[in-house]
Each structure stands twice: as C-alpha cells, then as structure tokens.
Amino acid sequence: MQQMKTRPDLAIIMPNPDDIRLTEQVSGIDHTGAAIQVRVPVERPLTLYLNAQEIVTMMTIGDYPEFLALGYLLNQN
C-alpha cells in the first residue's frame, strides 16, 4: 500500500492502514463484476466520561483514543 507523505511531527497520530485491528475483511463485487475480499476501516463507539458523568459518545477507528478524548475536551473548553 502506498504511504501518504506527511509532516514528520504528525506521524505519531496518523492511523496505520496496515494495522489489522483497525479494519475488517468484507466481501464485495468490483467494477468488473468479480467477487473480491477487501479490508475496510471499522468505526467503534467510544464514550467519554468526566467525573463519572457521561459527556459524549464518539465514533472512532480505535487508535489513539486518549488523543480523541483530549481533543474533544479542549475543543469544548
């Protein structure tokens, strides 16, 4: 798989497309009508609690949940 060019300082938070935990295999039909198997990203719910109170449930691909939570809280003040 071809890698995207990105700034080195952002590499820590880029999803790894080769991480099997972030995808699942599905069956499909390609543009020629042939049956194919392809891996697609899977989103999962992540519920954020603050002081034992549910704040929000977000959808995530599952990598770096701490950055997602921190970014949400910083954005909401």
Contacts in CASP RR format, 6 or more apart in sequence:
PFRMAT RR
TARGET T0000
AUTHOR 0000-0000-0000
METHOD contacts of the structure
MODEL  1
MQQMKTRPDLAIIMPNPDDIRLTEQVSGIDHTGAAIQVRVPVERPLTLYL
NAQEIVTMMTIGDYPEFLALGYLLNQN
1 17 0 8 1.000
1 18 0 8 1.000
4 14 0 8 1.000
6 14 0 8 1.000
13 64 0 8 1.000
13 67 0 8 1.000
15 22 0 8 1.000
15 41 0 8 1.000
15 61 0 8 1.000
15 63 0 8 1.000
16 22 0 8 1.000
16 63 0 8 1.000
17 23 0 8 1.000
19 63 0 8 1.000
20 39 0 8 1.000
21 62 0 8 1.000
21 63 0 8 1.000
22 41 0 8 1.000
22 42 0 8 1.000
22 61 0 8 1.000
22 62 0 8 1.000
22 63 0 8 1.000
23 39 0 8 1.000
23 40 0 8 1.000
23 41 0 8 1.000
23 42 0 8 1.000
24 39 0 8 1.000
24 40 0 8 1.000
24 42 0 8 1.000
25 37 0 8 1.000
25 38 0 8 1.000
25 39 0 8 1.000
26 37 0 8 1.000
26 38 0 8 1.000
26 39 0 8 1.000
26 40 0 8 1.000
27 35 0 8 1.000
27 36 0 8 1.000
27 37 0 8 1.000
28 35 0 8 1.000
28 36 0 8 1.000
28 37 0 8 1.000
28 38 0 8 1.000
29 35 0 8 1.000
29 36 0 8 1.000
30 36 0 8 1.000
41 61 0 8 1.000
42 61 0 8 1.000
43 59 0 8 1.000
43 60 0 8 1.000
43 61 0 8 1.000
44 59 0 8 1.000
44 60 0 8 1.000
44 61 0 8 1.000
44 62 0 8 1.000
45 57 0 8 1.000
45 58 0 8 1.000
45 59 0 8 1.000
45 60 0 8 1.000
46 57 0 8 1.000
46 58 0 8 1.000
46 59 0 8 1.000
46 60 0 8 1.000
46 62 0 8 1.000
46 65 0 8 1.000
46 68 0 8 1.000
46 69 0 8 1.000
47 54 0 8 1.000
47 56 0 8 1.000
47 57 0 8 1.000
47 58 0 8 1.000
48 54 0 8 1.000
48 55 0 8 1.000
48 56 0 8 1.000
48 57 0 8 1.000
48 58 0 8 1.000
48 69 0 8 1.000
48 72 0 8 1.000
48 73 0 8 1.000
49 55 0 8 1.000
50 73 0 8 1.000
55 72 0 8 1.000
56 72 0 8 1.000
58 68 0 8 1.000
58 72 0 8 1.000
60 68 0 8 1.000
END
